[in-house]
Amino acid sequence: VWYNHRGVLNDPYLAHPVRENRLTTPEWRRGLSTFDLLGILAVVGMIASVSWLISKSGSPSSENSILPTAEDIAAGFREGDEWHGIYRRDQKLGFISIHRTRVEGGYEIAYSTLMTIRMMGQEQRIEAHLLSRLNTQFEMTSFSGELSTALTEFAVGGEVTPQDDGTYLVTYRLATGDEVESGQITLPRAPQLQGDLRTIVLENNPLPGESFVTTFFDPLRQRETEIVLDYQGREMIAVMGQSVNAHHIVQHLEGQQLSVWVNDLGETLREELPLGLIGVRESRGQAMYGFRHGESPEAPDETDLLTEASIPLTGNPGDLTTRPRISWRLSGIVAEELDLEGGRQSVTNEEGSTVLAIVREPIDTAPTLDDTDFSTVTEFLEPSPLIQSDHRLIVDKAREIRGDERRISEIVRRTSAWVHGHMTQQMVAGIPSAIEILDHMTGDCNEHATLTTALLRAAGVPARIATGVAYMDGAFYFHAWVEYWQNGWRSVDPTWHQQPADVGHIRLATGGIDRQLILGPLFGRMSVELVE
């Protein structure tokens, strides 16, 4: 919500003045982003370059039938292609393709997608890929992936090396634009992809009602993630004009419950995806229809997924810009999994529900970089993946903005004002990288928060990204802002140019991709009630 803040209208760090009145809804919602990390990574985190995949997959004759042979099941693997259409309420949004092949020493599996989604009235085209190489025991030995949107390019790659102590060393690289970051992590077991786990369930000849708890390797977050797979038994489903006696498996992942129906080899026939999307097994021609040159879907999807992703609110809080405190009752969440407590937020349990109190922090202009103790928060002064606070361009810009200023609150004000004033407000689907954002200076709340965090760290102020929901126009929407350390965590929202952020900002998580993705399961489940 871009409100007029007294004393800021003529701020020299703003490229343009703050508007006198709140903007109309279609324009001022541009500061919100649902898909930057939540939807996109959950739905297309394992996707491949479409042109590459089509050239590799050859003619439609390379498509696998939906039912494997006895020889395929005995081998546990078959070469060929699968194609899946992605739908929301019968509207085609894109397709997923999987290409499997045998190679020397094991197997290669390429996951691929192309999606076109509408966010705040803007069409966003997304392409991505994941290529994984497996050994003969179906253990991952290497991986590479790409995510491409109109403004961003993101790539990840790595190798897996078994160690003498039985662990596995993953050496990885993250690339955004021309910048490459690298690192290593150690895993207690050989990494596997999420899709491979369904085959493991079937290999155990499960009975209906049996559950399996295991882990899979998430290349984007560079860590193992726990998943629970409940085997429901067999169900007859219609696939490509046939009735198939499929295996029904329910996947429980980070608070989200999604069903998948697979054949006897564990290949997907139908799958529930986040945000109410559905993946359906189709022929190559069906899956790609509307996404090849000269074609268009018969009924293009006009659904705005960001608008539909609002969090319902009971009660009318009125104007929150100057309100000193407020309490919200949160439903549909698991409080222990979220970062609700701390800073200006405090949690109480009332009759089995979670009540969150938020107090608007006062602006304290006295503390400086020289007299503030940062010993407990030094990690938030360091660069982290996609927050390249030690990059020369980030450091130079931070010094330019800060000048000789040593007061923390003033450094934060200048930095937030500069980002807000120079950033072109536009919905951007992708994974934000600070150095890439500084180059194109275009984005929504994730881009504002990422760049501000990097600039503050480079200026000597500990900072972190806060993600959660923010109130506007009678509902809550997913949003990102920044917290900085000044004898405690304090808030600033560079997208809406608020310091501190109003009490309509409910922080649910702090940190990078690994923490932000926990918000995904809250879509369609969370609700908020005004208490006081």
Backbone torsions as a table, in degrees:
resi	resn	phi	psi	omega
1	VAL	NA	112.1	-178.0
2	TRP	-85.9	98.6	-179.8
3	TYR	-100.7	156.9	174.6
4	ASN	-75.5	123.5	176.8
5	HIS	-109.8	124.0	-179.0
6	ARG	-59.8	138.5	179.4
7	GLY	85.8	1.2	-177.1
8	VAL	-115.3	-14.5	-174.6
9	LEU	-58.4	-33.4	-179.8
10	ASN	-109.6	25.0	-178.5
11	ASP	-59.6	123.0	-178.5
12	PRO	-66.2	-14.9	-178.7
13	TYR	-88.8	-3.1	176.4
14	LEU	-93.0	134.2	177.2
15	ALA	-75.6	-20.9	177.5
16	HIS	-147.1	155.4	-177.7
17	PRO	-70.4	152.9	173.5
18	VAL	-68.4	140.8	-176.9
19	ARG	-68.3	147.6	-178.0
20	GLU	-69.5	-32.1	-176.2
21	ASN	-126.0	161.6	176.8
22	ARG	-63.0	138.8	-178.3
23	LEU	-71.6	160.8	176.7
24	THR	-68.6	154.9	-171.5
25	THR	-53.2	-47.9	-176.9
26	PRO	-59.4	-27.0	-176.6
27	GLU	-93.6	-39.6	-172.2
28	TRP	-80.9	-10.7	174.7
29	ARG	-77.7	-5.6	-178.4
30	ARG	-62.9	-17.4	179.3
31	GLY	-73.7	-8.4	-177.0
32	LEU	-100.3	148.6	178.8
33	SER	-141.9	119.9	176.4
34	THR	-90.1	-40.2	-167.0
35	PHE	-92.2	-11.9	-172.6
36	ASP	-47.1	-47.1	178.6
37	LEU	-124.2	-33.2	-171.7
38	LEU	-72.9	-62.7	-176.6
39	GLY	-70.4	-49.0	-173.4
40	ILE	-61.5	-49.0	-176.0
41	LEU	-68.1	-35.2	-179.3
42	ALA	-70.2	-35.7	-175.6
43	VAL	-93.1	-40.2	-175.4
44	VAL	-123.5	28.3	177.7
45	GLY	-68.1	-19.0	179.5
46	MET	-120.2	77.3	-171.8
47	ILE	-135.4	152.7	-175.3
48	ALA	-120.8	163.7	177.1
49	SER	-61.1	118.9	-171.0
50	VAL	-63.2	-44.7	-178.6
51	SER	-62.6	-38.3	178.7
52	TRP	-63.2	-44.7	-175.4
53	LEU	-66.7	-43.7	-177.8
54	ILE	-62.7	-39.6	179.6
55	SER	-67.1	-29.3	-179.0
56	LYS	-82.7	-31.7	-171.3
57	SER	-80.0	-20.0	175.0
58	GLY	73.9	-149.0	-173.5
59	SER	-77.8	164.8	179.0
60	PRO	-58.0	-17.8	-179.1
61	SER	-66.7	-15.8	179.0
62	SER	-80.9	-3.9	178.9
63	GLU	-69.2	139.6	176.0
64	ASN	-81.9	148.8	171.6
65	SER	-70.5	162.6	-176.8
66	ILE	-75.3	-16.2	179.9
67	LEU	-113.8	120.8	179.0
68	PRO	-75.9	158.7	176.4
69	THR	-83.6	169.5	176.8
70	ALA	-61.7	-35.7	178.2
71	GLU	-65.6	-39.2	177.7
72	ASP	-61.6	-44.8	-177.9
73	ILE	-65.0	-40.9	179.3
74	ALA	-63.6	-37.3	-179.6
75	ALA	-77.2	-23.3	-179.0
76	GLY	76.3	9.4	-176.3
77	PHE	-164.7	142.9	171.1
78	ARG	-141.4	141.1	178.8
79	GLU	-75.9	157.0	176.9
80	GLY	131.9	-167.3	-173.0
81	ASP	-123.4	147.1	168.3
82	GLU	-120.5	145.3	176.2
83	TRP	-128.9	138.8	-178.5
84	HIS	-135.1	133.2	171.3
85	GLY	-86.1	145.3	176.7
86	ILE	-107.0	125.8	-174.1
87	TYR	-130.1	154.9	166.6
88	ARG	-134.9	112.9	-177.3
89	ARG	51.2	54.5	177.0
90	ASP	69.1	2.1	178.4
91	GLN	-97.7	129.6	-178.7
92	LYS	-76.7	125.8	176.8
93	LEU	-108.6	-21.0	-177.5
94	GLY	168.4	-161.7	179.3
95	PHE	-147.1	158.1	173.5
96	ILE	-122.2	142.6	175.8
97	SER	-133.4	146.1	178.2
98	ILE	-128.0	126.6	179.7
99	HIS	-118.5	121.3	-179.2
100	ARG	-114.9	138.1	178.3
101	THR	-151.2	151.9	173.5
102	ARG	-85.8	138.5	176.1
103	VAL	-132.7	170.4	179.5
104	GLU	-60.1	123.0	178.6
105	GLY	86.5	4.5	178.6
106	GLY	158.0	-131.2	-171.0
107	TYR	-142.6	158.0	170.7
108	GLU	-126.7	137.7	176.6
109	ILE	-128.6	125.2	179.1
110	ALA	-113.1	120.9	175.4
111	TYR	-99.7	140.2	-174.5
112	SER	-147.0	148.0	173.5
113	THR	-152.3	159.4	167.4
114	LEU	-137.4	128.3	179.8
115	MET	-134.0	145.7	170.1
116	THR	-125.0	117.8	-178.3
117	ILE	-125.5	156.9	179.9
118	ARG	-108.0	126.5	179.2
119	MET	-134.2	119.5	-178.6
120	MET	52.0	42.7	177.0
121	GLY	78.9	-1.1	-178.7
122	GLN	-109.5	134.7	175.9
123	GLU	-79.5	133.8	178.6
124	GLN	-120.1	122.6	179.1
125	ARG	-102.1	128.4	-173.8
126	ILE	-127.7	128.1	172.6
127	GLU	-125.6	144.0	177.8
128	ALA	-160.5	166.9	177.6
129	HIS	-151.6	159.0	169.2
130	LEU	-140.6	125.2	176.4
131	LEU	-116.6	120.8	179.6
132	SER	-119.3	140.0	175.6
133	ARG	-109.4	132.0	-178.0
134	LEU	-118.7	150.9	173.1
135	ASN	-85.0	-174.4	-175.8
136	THR	-68.6	-15.6	174.8
137	GLN	-93.9	11.6	179.4
138	PHE	63.4	27.5	173.5
139	GLU	-94.1	137.9	-177.8
140	MET	-68.1	132.7	176.1
141	THR	-112.1	-25.0	176.0
142	SER	-161.1	162.6	179.6
143	PHE	-154.1	154.4	172.9
144	SER	-150.9	144.2	-178.3
145	GLY	-148.9	158.0	178.6
146	GLU	-141.0	147.4	172.7
147	LEU	-133.6	124.8	-174.1
148	SER	-129.8	128.3	173.4
149	THR	-130.6	-173.6	-175.1
150	ALA	-59.7	-35.8	-174.4
151	LEU	-115.9	-12.7	-172.9
152	THR	-127.7	148.1	172.6
153	GLU	-129.8	128.5	-179.6
154	PHE	-134.1	135.3	179.6
155	ALA	-136.2	146.5	177.3
156	VAL	-136.9	143.7	178.4
157	GLY	-155.0	161.4	179.4
158	GLY	-177.9	168.7	177.0
159	GLU	-127.2	151.8	179.8
160	VAL	-116.9	126.7	-177.2
161	THR	-125.7	121.3	176.2
162	PRO	-67.1	142.2	-179.4
163	GLN	-107.3	162.5	-177.4
164	ASP	-63.3	-27.0	-178.4
165	ASP	-87.2	8.0	178.1
166	GLY	91.6	-5.5	176.7
167	THR	-87.3	177.1	-178.8
168	TYR	-129.6	128.7	180.0
169	LEU	-96.8	122.9	177.4
170	VAL	-104.4	116.4	174.3
171	THR	-100.7	120.3	-172.4
172	TYR	-126.1	161.0	176.2
173	ARG	-134.3	136.8	174.0
174	LEU	-117.8	131.0	-178.4
175	ALA	-129.3	130.4	172.4
176	THR	-130.7	120.1	-174.8
177	GLY	61.5	-127.1	179.2
178	ASP	-95.0	1.1	-176.3
179	GLU	-96.0	135.1	-179.5
180	VAL	-125.7	128.8	173.7
181	GLU	-115.1	149.7	-179.2
182	SER	-137.7	163.2	179.4
183	GLY	-173.7	-179.9	179.6
184	GLN	-138.0	145.1	172.5
185	ILE	-136.7	153.9	179.2
186	THR	-112.3	130.9	179.4
187	LEU	-113.1	146.4	-178.5
188	PRO	-75.1	-14.7	-178.3
189	ARG	-146.3	167.2	-179.9
190	ALA	-63.6	131.2	-178.0
191	PRO	-71.7	144.6	175.2
192	GLN	-132.0	154.7	176.5
193	LEU	-84.6	158.5	-175.8
194	GLN	-58.8	-42.5	-177.3
195	GLY	-63.5	-28.2	-179.3
196	ASP	-69.1	-21.7	-174.4
197	LEU	-69.2	-26.9	-179.2
198	ARG	-65.5	-37.3	177.1
199	THR	-63.8	-39.5	179.0
200	ILE	-61.2	-40.2	178.3
201	VAL	-58.9	-47.1	-177.5
202	LEU	-66.8	-33.1	179.4
203	GLU	-64.3	-19.6	179.1
204	ASN	-88.8	6.7	-179.9
205	ASN	46.7	59.8	-172.9
206	PRO	-71.2	156.0	171.7
207	LEU	-100.4	151.3	178.0
208	PRO	-54.2	132.5	-178.8
209	GLY	98.8	-12.5	178.8
210	GLU	-74.4	145.7	178.7
211	SER	-122.4	149.5	179.3
212	PHE	-130.1	126.8	177.4
213	VAL	-108.1	123.8	-178.3
214	THR	-152.0	-171.8	179.4
215	THR	-130.7	157.1	171.6
216	PHE	-135.5	160.3	-178.4
217	PHE	-92.0	126.8	177.9
218	ASP	-101.2	105.6	-177.2
219	PRO	-62.5	-31.7	-177.3
220	LEU	-70.8	-39.5	-179.6
221	ARG	-95.0	-4.7	176.7
222	GLN	56.8	47.3	177.1
223	ARG	-160.9	167.2	174.6
224	GLU	-81.5	144.6	179.2
225	THR	-128.4	132.8	-179.0
226	GLU	-78.9	142.4	178.1
227	ILE	-141.1	142.4	175.5
228	VAL	-110.6	128.6	-179.6
229	LEU	-115.3	116.1	177.8
230	ASP	-99.9	122.5	178.4
231	TYR	-87.8	120.3	-176.1
232	GLN	-95.4	-10.6	-176.0
233	GLY	103.6	-165.9	-178.3
234	ARG	-96.4	147.3	176.6
235	GLU	-142.5	143.7	175.7
236	MET	-82.0	124.4	176.8
237	ILE	-130.9	157.0	178.6
238	ALA	-94.9	124.1	-179.8
239	VAL	-137.5	120.8	176.5
240	MET	51.2	44.4	176.8
241	GLY	78.2	6.8	179.6
242	GLN	-119.7	152.6	171.1
243	SER	-94.3	122.9	-173.9
244	VAL	-122.5	133.5	176.1
245	ASN	-84.6	88.0	-170.0
246	ALA	-94.4	159.5	172.3
247	HIS	-87.6	130.1	179.9
248	HIS	-103.1	120.7	178.9
249	ILE	-123.5	133.0	175.8
250	VAL	-103.6	125.5	-178.0
251	GLN	-101.5	125.6	176.2
252	HIS	-108.1	112.3	-174.8
253	LEU	-137.6	112.2	176.0
254	GLU	50.1	50.0	176.3
255	GLY	82.8	-1.7	-179.0
256	GLN	-106.4	139.7	-179.3
257	GLN	-121.4	113.7	-175.4
258	LEU	-132.0	138.8	-179.0
259	SER	-95.9	148.8	174.3
260	VAL	-140.2	141.0	177.1
261	TRP	-115.2	126.6	-174.0
262	VAL	-127.7	161.2	174.9
263	ASN	-86.4	-172.7	-174.4
264	ASP	-67.5	-12.5	178.3
265	LEU	-100.2	2.0	-179.5
266	GLY	84.8	7.2	178.9
267	GLU	-78.5	140.3	-173.2
268	THR	-73.5	133.5	174.0
269	LEU	-107.7	-37.5	178.3
270	ARG	-153.7	141.2	-175.4
271	GLU	-149.3	134.9	171.7
272	GLU	-81.8	132.8	-179.6
273	LEU	-116.0	163.3	177.9
274	PRO	-57.7	161.1	176.1
275	LEU	65.4	24.2	177.9
276	GLY	76.0	14.8	178.3
277	LEU	-85.5	156.9	-179.6
278	ILE	-130.7	135.6	171.5
279	GLY	-105.7	128.0	-174.8
280	VAL	-126.6	131.3	178.2
281	ARG	-64.1	129.7	-178.7
282	GLU	-141.7	171.7	171.6
283	SER	-74.3	165.8	179.3
284	ARG	-58.3	-44.3	-179.2
285	GLY	-64.9	-42.7	178.6
286	GLN	-64.1	-46.1	-175.4
287	ALA	-63.5	-39.2	-175.1
288	MET	-88.1	-5.5	-175.0
289	TYR	-59.9	131.1	-179.5
290	GLY	91.7	-5.8	-177.7
291	PHE	-121.9	9.9	172.2
292	ARG	-103.6	160.2	-175.4
293	HIS	-56.6	128.4	176.1
294	GLY	90.4	-6.7	179.8
295	GLU	-105.1	154.8	171.6
296	SER	-146.8	142.8	179.1
297	PRO	-57.3	148.0	-178.4
298	GLU	-61.2	-36.7	-179.5
299	ALA	-133.8	86.8	-177.7
300	PRO	-55.9	142.4	-179.2
301	ASP	-74.9	118.3	178.7
302	GLU	-98.9	5.4	-179.6
303	THR	-66.9	129.1	175.3
304	ASP	-93.2	107.0	-173.2
305	LEU	-66.7	-30.8	179.2
306	LEU	-67.9	-43.0	179.0
307	THR	-63.0	-39.6	-178.8
308	GLU	-72.3	-16.1	-175.9
309	ALA	-89.3	17.9	-179.3
310	SER	-68.9	153.7	177.0
311	ILE	-98.9	119.8	-175.7
312	PRO	-65.8	145.7	-179.4
313	LEU	-125.2	135.8	171.6
314	THR	-105.2	122.6	-178.1
315	GLY	108.9	161.4	-179.0
316	ASN	-122.0	106.1	-177.0
317	PRO	-79.8	-10.9	-178.4
318	GLY	71.0	-153.9	-177.8
319	ASP	-76.2	122.1	-176.4
320	LEU	-101.4	0.5	-170.9
321	THR	-63.9	-31.9	-179.1
322	THR	-121.0	4.8	-178.5
323	ARG	-65.8	129.0	-173.8
324	PRO	-77.8	-28.6	-177.9
325	ARG	-156.9	160.9	179.6
326	ILE	-162.3	159.4	175.4
327	SER	-128.6	136.9	179.6
328	TRP	-124.3	140.7	172.1
329	ARG	-97.6	123.7	-176.3
330	LEU	-105.8	128.8	178.4
331	SER	-121.9	156.5	177.6
332	GLY	77.4	21.9	-179.9
333	ILE	-126.5	164.0	168.1
334	VAL	-111.9	101.5	-170.2
335	ALA	-58.0	-34.9	-176.7
336	GLU	-66.3	-20.7	-178.8
337	GLU	-87.9	-6.3	-173.8
338	LEU	-113.7	165.4	179.0
339	ASP	-98.0	63.7	-175.4
340	LEU	-83.6	-34.9	-172.7
341	GLU	-89.8	140.7	174.2
342	GLY	119.5	154.1	-178.2
343	GLY	65.5	-129.4	-177.4
344	ARG	-84.6	-1.1	-177.5
345	GLN	-107.1	140.1	174.4
346	SER	-138.9	145.6	-172.7
347	VAL	-117.3	138.2	169.9
348	THR	-132.0	151.9	176.6
349	ASN	-103.6	121.3	-179.5
350	GLU	-124.3	111.8	178.1
351	GLU	53.6	43.3	175.9
352	GLY	81.8	2.3	179.1
353	SER	-114.3	162.7	-178.3
354	THR	-98.8	120.3	176.5
355	VAL	-111.0	124.9	-176.7
356	LEU	-111.1	120.9	175.5
357	ALA	-99.8	134.3	179.5
358	ILE	-124.6	128.9	178.7
359	VAL	-114.3	126.9	179.4
360	ARG	-70.6	124.6	-175.7
361	GLU	-74.0	140.2	173.0
362	PRO	-75.3	154.0	176.3
363	ILE	-84.3	118.4	178.1
364	ASP	-108.7	111.8	-174.5
365	THR	-90.5	-1.1	-174.5
366	ALA	-78.9	-46.4	-173.4
367	PRO	-60.5	140.9	179.5
368	THR	-123.3	172.5	176.3
369	LEU	-63.3	-24.5	-174.4
370	ASP	-85.3	-27.7	-175.3
371	ASP	-114.0	12.1	179.7
372	THR	-105.2	134.0	-179.1
373	ASP	-83.9	115.4	178.9
374	PHE	-106.4	11.4	-170.6
375	SER	-62.5	-27.6	-178.6
376	THR	-90.7	-4.1	-175.6
377	VAL	-131.3	28.5	-176.7
378	THR	-62.6	-27.7	179.8
379	GLU	-62.8	-24.1	-179.0
380	PHE	-88.0	7.6	169.1
381	LEU	-102.0	-11.0	-175.1
382	GLU	-92.7	154.8	173.1
383	PRO	-66.9	154.2	176.6
384	SER	-142.4	168.0	-177.8
385	PRO	-50.6	124.2	177.1
386	LEU	74.7	-1.9	172.9
387	ILE	-118.7	80.5	-170.1
388	GLN	-86.2	68.6	-174.6
389	SER	-71.3	-10.6	177.4
390	ASP	-98.8	1.9	179.6
391	HIS	-70.1	141.9	-176.0
392	ARG	-54.5	-42.9	-177.8
393	LEU	-67.5	-38.2	177.6
394	ILE	-66.7	-45.8	-179.3
395	VAL	-61.8	-44.6	-179.6
396	ASP	-62.5	-42.6	-179.4
397	LYS	-68.2	-39.2	179.2
398	ALA	-62.4	-41.7	178.6
399	ARG	-66.2	-38.3	178.3
400	GLU	-62.9	-43.2	-178.4
401	ILE	-70.2	-43.5	-176.0
402	ARG	-71.7	-38.4	-175.1
403	GLY	62.8	-134.1	179.2
404	ASP	-95.0	6.3	-175.5
405	GLU	-66.7	137.7	178.1
406	ARG	-118.6	-14.4	179.1
407	ARG	-72.6	128.7	-173.9
408	ILE	-63.3	-48.7	-176.4
409	SER	-61.5	-34.3	180.0
410	GLU	-74.1	-37.0	175.5
411	ILE	-61.7	-42.6	178.9
412	VAL	-64.3	-44.0	-179.8
413	ARG	-60.7	-46.2	-179.1
414	ARG	-62.6	-43.4	-177.4
415	THR	-66.7	-47.2	179.1
416	SER	-61.4	-42.5	179.7
417	ALA	-63.9	-40.3	-179.6
418	TRP	-65.0	-46.2	-180.0
419	VAL	-63.3	-47.4	-179.5
420	HIS	-60.2	-41.5	-175.0
421	GLY	-77.3	-26.6	-175.5
422	HIS	-102.9	-11.3	-178.8
423	MET	-84.2	131.5	172.5
424	THR	-78.9	121.7	-177.3
425	GLN	-74.5	112.6	179.3
426	GLN	-156.4	137.4	176.9
427	MET	-65.3	127.4	-178.8
428	VAL	-127.9	120.0	175.3
429	ALA	-89.5	125.3	-179.5
430	GLY	156.9	-170.6	179.6
431	ILE	-108.0	112.9	-173.6
432	PRO	-71.8	136.2	175.5
433	SER	-125.6	129.6	-172.7
434	ALA	-57.6	-45.5	-176.2
435	ILE	-68.9	-33.4	178.0
436	GLU	-71.8	-37.7	177.7
437	ILE	-63.6	-42.6	179.3
438	LEU	-60.0	-28.4	-180.0
439	ASP	-74.5	-48.7	-175.3
440	HIS	-99.4	-17.1	175.4
441	MET	48.0	47.9	178.0
442	THR	-135.9	136.3	176.7
443	GLY	163.9	-175.8	179.1
444	ASP	-114.7	-148.5	-170.3
445	CYS	-65.3	-36.8	179.9
446	ASN	-65.0	-39.1	177.9
447	GLU	-67.7	-42.8	177.0
448	HIS	-59.0	-47.4	-176.1
449	ALA	-67.9	-40.8	-178.4
450	THR	-64.8	-47.7	-178.9
451	LEU	-67.1	-41.8	179.2
452	THR	-61.5	-42.6	178.7
453	THR	-60.5	-45.2	179.6
454	ALA	-63.6	-43.2	-179.0
455	LEU	-66.2	-39.7	178.8
456	LEU	-65.6	-43.6	177.7
457	ARG	-60.4	-42.5	179.3
458	ALA	-65.3	-25.8	179.0
459	ALA	-86.4	-1.8	178.0
460	GLY	96.9	9.5	-179.9
461	VAL	-106.9	119.5	176.2
462	PRO	-59.6	133.8	-176.5
463	ALA	-149.5	154.8	177.3
464	ARG	-148.6	159.0	178.1
465	ILE	-85.4	133.4	173.2
466	ALA	-110.3	133.3	176.7
467	THR	-124.8	148.5	-178.9
468	GLY	177.4	-138.9	178.3
469	VAL	-127.5	151.1	-179.9
470	ALA	-133.1	144.8	-175.4
471	TYR	-84.6	137.6	169.0
472	MET	-164.9	141.0	170.5
473	ASP	52.9	41.5	172.7
474	GLY	86.1	4.5	-179.9
475	ALA	-151.2	172.6	175.1
476	PHE	-107.8	145.9	177.6
477	TYR	-132.5	152.1	178.3
478	PHE	-65.5	140.5	-170.9
479	HIS	-154.0	163.0	176.8
480	ALA	-135.1	141.5	176.9
481	TRP	-145.7	-159.6	-172.5
482	VAL	-131.4	144.7	168.7
483	GLU	-118.6	137.9	179.2
484	TYR	-125.7	156.8	-175.4
485	TRP	-96.5	121.3	173.1
486	GLN	-144.0	78.5	-172.9
487	ASN	56.4	39.9	-175.8
488	GLY	135.1	161.9	-178.7
489	TRP	-80.5	131.3	178.9
490	ARG	-126.7	157.0	-172.0
491	SER	-105.6	150.0	170.5
492	VAL	-150.3	137.2	179.7
493	ASP	-116.2	99.3	-178.6
494	PRO	-70.6	-23.4	179.0
495	THR	-68.6	-44.8	-179.2
496	TRP	-98.0	1.8	178.7
497	HIS	54.8	56.7	178.0
498	GLN	-122.8	129.1	173.4
499	GLN	-141.4	105.0	0.0
500	PRO	-77.9	170.1	174.2
501	ALA	-66.9	146.3	-179.3
502	ASP	-67.6	167.6	-173.8
503	VAL	-76.6	4.5	171.3
504	GLY	-84.5	0.2	175.1
505	HIS	-90.7	113.2	177.4
506	ILE	-104.8	109.9	179.3
507	ARG	-77.0	127.6	177.6
508	LEU	-111.7	-26.1	-178.6
509	ALA	-153.4	154.5	172.1
510	THR	-130.1	150.7	176.3
511	GLY	114.8	-162.8	-173.7
512	GLY	-89.3	-155.2	-175.2
513	ILE	-56.1	-42.5	-174.2
514	ASP	-61.6	-31.6	178.2
515	ARG	-87.9	-36.5	-176.2
516	GLN	-65.3	-30.0	-177.3
517	LEU	-69.6	-14.9	179.2
518	ILE	-69.9	-12.5	178.0
519	LEU	-75.6	-21.4	-176.7
520	GLY	-51.9	-47.2	-178.4
521	PRO	-64.7	-11.2	-178.2
522	LEU	-78.8	-14.4	177.5
523	PHE	-59.0	127.4	177.3
524	GLY	75.1	3.3	-176.4
525	ARG	-122.1	-35.5	-174.4
526	MET	-83.7	144.8	172.2
527	SER	-142.9	159.3	-176.0
528	VAL	-129.9	140.5	176.0
529	GLU	-127.4	133.7	176.6
530	LEU	-72.2	126.4	178.0
531	VAL	-97.0	-50.0	179.3
532	GLU	-156.4	NA	NA
